[in-house]
Amino acid sequence: MKLRERYIEIDFTDAIDALVFDQMKPDQANYHGIGEMHRVDFIVEFDNAIIFVEIKDPANPDAQEKGLLKFEKEINDGTLSSTFASKFIDSFFYRWAENKLSKTVHYINLVTLEAEVLLNLSDEISKKISPSGKNSKRWQRHPIQNCQVFNIKTWNENFPNWPATRLPADTVAVERI
């Protein structure tokens, strides 16, 4: 199953189900209907796990210098990790309310920057996802198994069965018409 977020396409070849969770069109089947909630881009189900996927593509062909500077500022001041955490928490709550979280949940992010820039982002996001990676003795399971951030290269190295590719700009432009 191939899912696309503007210029990035990921082929989740062995998925049971995959959906664009950040659906903004009310006439689409996966429209969530609560605009105030943050949402991850994709939710992908496998035999033994559910993957929440968020994509940020500051290296896209339409990127402008002002936007790149803002994005880097958000990485440095913690705003980006807070946004990623909010997307996970709200998406988790939404799927929990739908009774769709019967499996282990993983949170994987793809950000099109150099790997060195992304080194601490996984840890920062994990710390902001309540309850900061700690378990209660009463819990039967933890809300998140792990949180990782990759760029396209490291994504493909770690997930060869789910290749991520950058689409040509003209392909995306044609589909928007």
Protein Blocks (a to p, Z undefined) as FASTA:
>chain_A
ZZdehjaccddfkbfbdcdfkbcbfkbmklnoiakbccdfbdcddfkbccddddddfkbf
kbcfklmmmmmmmmmnommmmmmmmmmmmmmmmmmmnopafbccdddddddddfklmmmm
mmmmmmmmcghhiacfkbmbdfbfbdcdddfklmmmmmmmlccddddfklmmmmmZZ
